[in-house]
Amino acid sequence: MTALTIAGCLVVAGCAGGETSGDRPRVTASGKGCQDLRREINRLDARGVPGLIEAEKAGKKLSAARRADVDLYNRLLGEYLGNRCHL
Protein backbone atom coordinates (compact mmCIF):
# COMPACT_ATOMS: atom_id res chain seq x y z
CA MET A 1 0.00 0.00 0.00
CA THR A 2 2.84 2.41 0.77
CA ALA A 3 4.48 1.79 -2.61
CA LEU A 4 1.17 2.48 -4.31
CA THR A 5 0.75 5.74 -2.41
CA ILE A 6 4.27 6.85 -3.33
CA ALA A 7 3.68 5.95 -6.98
CA GLY A 8 0.44 7.94 -6.99
CA CYS A 9 2.17 10.97 -5.50
CA LEU A 10 4.90 10.78 -8.14
CA VAL A 11 2.35 10.68 -10.94
CA VAL A 12 0.48 13.68 -9.54
CA ALA A 13 3.70 15.61 -8.98
CA GLY A 14 4.87 14.81 -12.51
CA CYS A 15 1.64 16.08 -14.00
CA ALA A 16 1.68 19.22 -11.89
CA GLY A 17 5.21 20.07 -12.95
CA GLY A 18 4.59 19.73 -16.68
CA GLU A 19 5.24 22.54 -19.14
CA THR A 20 2.01 24.35 -19.83
CA SER A 21 1.32 27.87 -20.91
CA GLY A 22 -0.22 28.81 -17.56
CA ASP A 23 0.19 32.49 -16.84
CA ARG A 24 3.64 32.70 -18.42
CA PRO A 25 3.70 34.35 -21.81
CA ARG A 26 5.44 32.19 -24.39
CA VAL A 27 7.60 33.66 -27.10
CA THR A 28 7.86 31.70 -30.33
CA ALA A 29 10.80 31.40 -32.70
CA SER A 30 9.45 34.34 -34.71
CA GLY A 31 9.47 36.48 -31.57
CA LYS A 32 5.68 36.54 -31.30
CA GLY A 33 3.80 35.48 -28.21
CA CYS A 34 1.07 32.86 -28.24
CA GLN A 35 -1.57 35.55 -27.83
CA ASP A 36 -0.20 37.40 -30.85
CA LEU A 37 -0.33 34.23 -32.94
CA ARG A 38 -3.88 33.49 -31.78
CA ARG A 39 -4.93 37.06 -32.63
CA GLU A 40 -3.52 36.77 -36.17
CA ILE A 41 -5.13 33.35 -36.67
CA ASN A 42 -8.49 34.75 -35.51
CA ARG A 43 -8.12 37.68 -37.94
CA LEU A 44 -7.50 35.28 -40.82
CA ASP A 45 -10.41 33.10 -39.66
CA ALA A 46 -12.69 36.15 -39.82
CA ARG A 47 -11.50 36.82 -43.38
CA GLY A 48 -12.56 33.31 -44.42
CA VAL A 49 -9.13 31.77 -44.92
CA PRO A 50 -10.17 28.28 -43.69
CA GLY A 51 -12.74 28.26 -46.51
CA LEU A 52 -10.00 29.16 -48.98
CA ILE A 53 -7.97 26.20 -47.73
CA GLU A 54 -10.92 23.90 -48.35
CA ALA A 55 -11.50 25.41 -51.80
CA GLU A 56 -7.86 24.90 -52.70
CA LYS A 57 -8.01 21.28 -51.52
CA ALA A 58 -11.04 20.82 -53.79
CA GLY A 59 -8.95 21.97 -56.75
CA LYS A 60 -9.97 25.61 -57.03
CA LYS A 61 -7.24 28.02 -58.15
CA LEU A 62 -6.51 30.92 -55.80
CA SER A 63 -5.15 34.36 -56.60
CA ALA A 64 -1.64 35.18 -55.40
CA ALA A 65 -3.03 37.30 -52.54
CA ARG A 66 -5.37 34.56 -51.35
CA ARG A 67 -2.61 31.97 -51.69
CA ALA A 68 -0.40 34.21 -49.51
CA ASP A 69 -3.17 34.32 -46.88
CA VAL A 70 -3.42 30.52 -46.93
CA ASP A 71 0.35 30.18 -46.58
CA LEU A 72 0.41 32.67 -43.70
CA TYR A 73 -2.48 30.90 -41.96
CA ASN A 74 -0.77 27.52 -42.25
CA ARG A 75 2.55 28.93 -41.01
CA LEU A 76 0.93 30.66 -38.02
CA LEU A 77 -1.13 27.62 -37.13
CA GLY A 78 1.93 25.37 -37.36
CA GLU A 79 3.89 27.73 -35.12
CA TYR A 80 0.97 28.00 -32.67
CA LEU A 81 0.57 24.25 -32.37
CA GLY A 82 4.30 23.50 -32.53
CA ASN A 83 4.95 25.80 -29.58
CA ARG A 84 2.13 24.15 -27.64
CA CYS A 85 0.29 27.45 -27.31
CA HIS A 86 -3.00 25.55 -27.32
CA LEU A 87 -2.21 23.88 -23.99
ChimeraX attribute file (.defattr): number of C-alpha atoms within 10 A of each C-alpha:
attribute: neighborCount
match mode: 1-to-1
recipient: residues
	/A:1	6
	/A:2	7
	/A:3	8
	/A:4	9
	/A:5	10
	/A:6	11
	/A:7	12
	/A:8	12
	/A:9	12
	/A:10	12
	/A:11	11
	/A:12	11
	/A:13	11
	/A:14	10
	/A:15	10
	/A:16	10
	/A:17	8
	/A:18	8
	/A:19	9
	/A:20	13
	/A:21	14
	/A:22	9
	/A:23	6
	/A:24	7
	/A:25	12
	/A:26	17
	/A:27	15
	/A:28	17
	/A:29	9
	/A:30	9
	/A:31	9
	/A:32	14
	/A:33	17
	/A:34	21
	/A:35	14
	/A:36	15
	/A:37	20
	/A:38	16
	/A:39	12
	/A:40	16
	/A:41	20
	/A:42	14
	/A:43	13
	/A:44	16
	/A:45	13
	/A:46	10
	/A:47	12
	/A:48	13
	/A:49	22
	/A:50	16
	/A:51	12
	/A:52	18
	/A:53	19
	/A:54	11
	/A:55	13
	/A:56	14
	/A:57	10
	/A:58	9
	/A:59	8
	/A:60	11
	/A:61	12
	/A:62	14
	/A:63	9
	/A:64	9
	/A:65	9
	/A:66	14
	/A:67	16
	/A:68	12
	/A:69	19
	/A:70	21
	/A:71	14
	/A:72	16
	/A:73	22
	/A:74	16
	/A:75	12
	/A:76	18
	/A:77	17
	/A:78	12
	/A:79	18
	/A:80	21
	/A:81	12
	/A:82	11
	/A:83	17
	/A:84	15
	/A:85	21
	/A:86	11
	/A:87	9
